């Protein structure tokens, strides 16, 4: 029995590590690719105009919801904190890379490198401030609804926490980017609406995936409704 418990604990730790790695990768990549904007015609109902940096970002909220539900609030906050350090470390690497001169035969010269990554410092600053607000708010609201519903109705805490935190995230990022002159203020309203609606749509669509992951993990580790893995 004790051997089986150790195996279960080791498996739970490995899954947590994988989720954390996916979370950090999604967060860092979103900061690196944010300067490209695209449009998406949603069945003729609405045309989204958003940064490609938003594509991996909803994944971070899905992962923190999975960790919050299965591993608890403390473990979710640990992943968020690790993501902050990873983002600033990636910024340091970019600064060093920009500082060293390119060779004459380099496919990417200094000017092009600066054009692509030059605004990354502002992006990371804006993203981190928004990220701090949004992710910690998401975790707090998630566990508030978990207490209220006594561990039931996962879809309520998943969507209610994500909807509010995603608005905070989108609003804060755009305010900072516009304030630093990286985006024109005239685009603020449209980008805010597009960004928020896109994140809400993704959050609603990922609810079945959240249910599936939580169901599998509860069954594998013998968790009751609302019970969390203790590590």
C-alpha positions in Angstrom: 0.0 0.0 0.0 2.8 2.4 0.9 4.7 1.6 -2.4 1.5 2.4 -4.4 1.1 5.7 -2.5 4.7 6.6 -3.4 4.1 5.7 -7.0 0.9 7.8 -7.1 2.8 10.8 -5.5 5.6 10.5 -8.0 3.1 10.4 -10.9 1.3 13.4 -9.5 4.6 15.3 -9.2 5.5 14.5 -12.8 2.1 15.7 -14.1 2.4 18.9 -12.1 5.9 19.4 -13.6 4.6 19.0 -17.1 1.7 21.3 -16.5 4.1 23.9 -15.0 6.4 23.6 -18.1 3.5 24.1 -20.5 2.3 27.1 -18.5 5.7 28.8 -18.5 6.4 28.0 -22.2 3.0 29.5 -23.1 3.6 32.6 -21.1 7.1 33.3 -22.3 6.2 32.7 -26.0 3.2 35.0 -25.7 5.6 37.8 -24.7 8.0 37.1 -27.6 5.5 37.0 -30.5 3.1 39.8 -29.4 4.1 42.3 -32.1 2.3 40.5 -34.9 -1.5 41.2 -35.2 -4.0 39.2 -37.1 -7.7 39.3 -37.9 -10.2 36.4 -37.6 -13.7 36.6 -39.1 -15.9 34.7 -36.7 -18.6 33.3 -39.0 -19.5 36.8 -40.2 -20.7 37.7 -36.7 -17.6 39.6 -35.5 -14.1 40.3 -36.9 -11.4 39.9 -34.2 -8.3 42.0 -34.5 -5.8 40.7 -32.0 -2.1 40.0 -31.3 -0.8 36.5 -31.9 0.5 36.7 -28.4 -3.0 36.1 -27.2 -3.1 32.6 -28.8 -1.0 30.8 -26.1 -2.2 33.0 -23.3 -5.6 31.3 -22.5 -3.7 28.1 -22.1 -2.1 29.5 -19.0 -5.5 30.1 -17.4 -6.7 26.6 -18.3 -3.6 25.1 -16.7 -3.9 27.2 -13.5 -7.5 26.1 -13.2 -6.5 22.5 -13.6 -3.8 22.9 -11.0 -6.2 24.8 -8.7 -8.8 22.1 -8.9 -6.5 19.1 -8.5 -3.5 20.3 -6.6 -4.9 23.3 -4.7 -4.4 27.1 -4.4 -0.8 27.0 -3.1 0.5 24.9 -6.0 -1.3 27.2 -8.5 0.3 30.3 -7.0 3.7 28.6 -7.2 3.4 28.0 -10.9 2.4 31.7 -11.4 5.4 32.9 -9.4 7.7 30.6 -11.5 6.2 32.1 -14.6 7.2 35.6 -13.5 10.8 34.5 -13.0 10.9 32.7 -16.3 9.6 35.8 -18.2 12.2 38.1 -16.7 14.9 35.6 -17.3 13.9 35.4 -21.0 14.0 39.2 -21.1 17.6 39.1 -19.8 18.6 36.6 -22.5 17.0 38.9 -25.2 19.0 41.9 -23.9 22.3 40.0 -24.0 21.5 38.7 -27.5 20.7 42.3 -28.7 23.9 43.6 -27.2 26.3 41.3 -29.1 27.0 42.5 -32.7 25.8 40.4 -35.6 28.3 39.1 -38.2 28.2 40.3 -41.8 26.9 37.0 -42.9 24.2 36.6 -40.2 20.7 35.9 -41.7 19.3 38.2 -39.0 21.1 41.5 -38.7 21.0 43.8 -35.6 18.4 46.1 -37.1 15.9 43.3 -37.8 16.6 41.6 -34.4 15.9 44.9 -32.7 12.7 45.4 -34.8 11.3 42.0 -33.8 12.5 41.9 -30.2 13.1 45.6 -29.4 9.7 46.1 -27.8 9.9 43.0 -25.7 11.0 44.9 -22.6 7.8 46.9 -22.7 5.8 43.8 -23.6 7.2 41.9 -20.7 6.6 44.8 -18.3 3.0 45.2 -19.4 2.4 41.5 -19.5 3.8 40.9 -16.1 1.8 43.6 -14.4 -1.4 42.4 -16.1 -0.3 38.8 -15.5 0.1 39.4 -11.8 -3.3 41.0 -11.4 -5.1 38.5 -13.7 -3.6 35.2 -12.6 -3.8 35.8 -8.8 -7.3 37.2 -9.2 -8.2 34.1 -11.3 -6.9 31.8 -8.6 -8.6 33.7 -5.8 -12.0 33.8 -7.5 -11.7 30.1 -8.6 -11.3 29.0 -5.0 -14.0 31.4 -3.8 -16.5 29.7 -6.0 -15.1 26.3 -5.1 -15.9 27.0 -1.4 -19.3 28.5 -2.3 -20.3 25.5 -4.5 -18.6 23.0 -2.1 -16.5 21.5 -4.9 -19.4 21.1 -7.3 -20.2 22.9 -10.6 -16.7 23.1 -11.9 -17.9 25.1 -15.0 -19.0 28.0 -12.7 -15.7 28.6 -11.1 -13.8 27.9 -14.3 -15.7 30.5 -16.4 -16.5 33.1 -13.8 -12.9 33.3 -12.6 -11.5 33.4 -16.1 -14.0 35.9 -17.6 -13.2 38.5 -14.9 -9.4 37.9 -14.8 -9.1 37.9 -18.6 -10.8 41.3 -18.7 -8.3 42.6 -16.1 -5.5 41.1 -18.1 -6.5 42.6 -21.5 -7.4 46.0 -20.1 -4.1 46.3 -18.1 -1.9 45.2 -21.0 -3.5 47.6 -23.5 -3.4 50.5 -21.0 0.4 50.0 -20.5 1.2 49.5 -24.2 -0.8 52.6 -25.2 0.8 54.6 -22.4 4.3 53.6 -23.6 3.4 54.5 -27.2 3.6 50.9 -28.6 -0.1 51.0 -29.6 -2.1 54.0 -30.8 -4.8 55.1 -28.3 -7.3 55.1 -31.2 -7.0 51.3 -31.3 -7.6 50.8 -27.6 -11.4 50.2 -27.6 -11.4 47.8 -30.6 -8.4 45.8 -29.2 -10.0 45.6 -25.8 -13.3 44.3 -27.1 -11.6 41.8 -29.5 -9.1 40.6 -26.9 -11.7 40.1 -24.2 -14.3 38.4 -26.5 -11.7 36.1 -27.9 -10.5 35.1 -24.4 -14.1 34.5 -23.2 -14.8 32.4 -26.3 -11.7 30.3 -25.7 -12.5 30.0 -22.0 -16.0 28.7 -22.8 -14.7 26.3 -25.3 -12.0 24.8 -23.0 -14.5 24.0 -20.3 -15.1 20.4 -21.7 -11.3 19.9 -21.8 -11.0 21.0 -18.2 -13.8 18.6 -17.1 -12.1 15.7 -19.0 -8.6 16.3 -17.5 -10.1 16.7 -13.9 -12.2 13.6 -14.4 -9.3 11.5 -15.5 -7.1 12.8 -12.6 -9.8 12.3 -10.0 -10.3 8.7 -11.2 -6.6 7.9 -11.3 -5.8 9.3 -7.9 -9.1 8.4 -6.2 -10.1 12.0 -5.4 -13.6 12.9 -4.2 -15.5 15.9 -5.4 -13.5 19.0 -4.4 -10.6 16.9 -2.9 -7.1 17.9 -3.8 -3.8 16.0 -4.1 -1.5 16.8 -1.2 2.2 17.1 -2.1 
